Amino acid sequence: MSDKLMHTPLNNLHKNSHVRMMPFAGYEMPLQYKNGIMSEHLHTRSHAGLFDVSHMGQVVLRGNDFKQTAKALETLIPMEVETLNVDRQRYGFFTNSTGGIFDDFMFSNRGDHIYMVVNASRKEDDIKYLRENLEPLGVSVRNLENRALIALQGPTSQKVLEEHFPKISKMRFMDVSTIPIAGAECWVSRSGYTGDDGFEISIPSQAAEIVTTSLLEHETVELAGLGARDSLRLEAGLCLYGQDIDATTSPVAAGLKWAMHTSRLSGGDKEGKFPGAEKILSEISDGTEYKLVGFVPLGKAPIRANTELFGHDSSSDKIGWITSGSFSPTLKHPIALGYVKKEYSIQGNRVNAQVRGKLLEIEVTQLPFVKKNFKK
Amino acid sequence: MKFTEEHEWLRVEGDLVVVGITEHASSQLGDIVFIELPDEGTTVSKDDEIVVIESVKAASDILSPLDGQIVEINEMLVDEPSKVNEDPVGDAWFFKMKPDNMDQIDEYMDEAAYSKLIS
């Protein structure tokens, strides 16, 4: 891969917006704008933040019909796809042969095809993997390189889109629809990565700037960067691929069993038949050694990723590690996600985090840190 | 006032040196949410990591610019770390130290040289 960073269709818009850019997954992406991460985060929680996430992969799977396409995708994931209704979206992940996670993504039934949004850092691998496995089953895999993707997140998001499409209020959480915004054909889902109400909007690249600019005209909308995106998703207790989950982590340990449909689990009519099924099904029945939990430090110091965790006995072995840690702008104290041995994972239990040679007490807490606010 | 390449400012007050971070550094760090200061009385060597600054995004260290002893720390920053974003060169100084050798400060940049560095 060349060292030159790729640009999203909104690169010029960012550069005219007092942005601080950073390299991310091969793209030059906005870390923050002039008001900073804290302000962008709080504005998203109180009004609406607009995020460029065009670096993410947008993929179309197309077989003879939806049913065939769904069945093909089911060979790679522990989710139910066939019964997904038209214009509904689900969260999913590819498992690997050792029971880890190859990538996580959103997928939706768009009538005659499946539309997926995958992680930027994984999209090349995902597309190769999908082609290798689905093309032999008669399903084509198309990487949509001509569309931008933005996320409009926060409590005023609906009001903002109503100005362009009044019927948007009819959409429920995880509904998908094609609507015109500023004259462009946009694919909109009522979903996001902040725990708040919001929409993810796929836009033809050539219209990306016009659509984004027209949404920014609403008095409640401000640009927000990847810094705020990370602190918002952490408050919502949502995993980030490459950080909290990866090829070596069990979806069961990561608390993602909810995303696996009963039809694919033991006793279901489509039991197993996805990579690593044996391992994952045994983890569901027998439990895992570690569990991903939320932590609140008792002190003021943020506990960062890769911090090691220990029990109270000073001679104790390592009992876990932090995978994401930051300051919560909403709660005004640090929060973290991490894996800890199951016997330490009970809510209210305290363990020690080793930070700069000192042991700091942190407490296992309920997830999410900040209550979700989805439109039911 | 003198400036280090690590974006600290040093101001001489009698036989003490007051140390903080520059406007440029505080804006680069972003919203500061946590500061850990050394204990008063600590003996430090130049380049020892003596202050931890955490922004929402990441942690960074502040190195001791001189050999000497920490004689006073700015306790206010422990409760209000965001002061470093508001007034980095005024109220939000980090610590006062008594250098072993005041001449050590001469190696650092003056304001003109520092402005050039960050421009």
Interface residues (C-beta under 8 A of the other chain):
Chain A: L31 Q32 G36 I37 M38 S39 H41 G227 D230 S231 K300 A301 P302 R304 S326 F327 P329 P334 R356
Chain B: G30 D31 V33 F34 E36 V52 E54 S55 V56 K57 A58 A59 V78
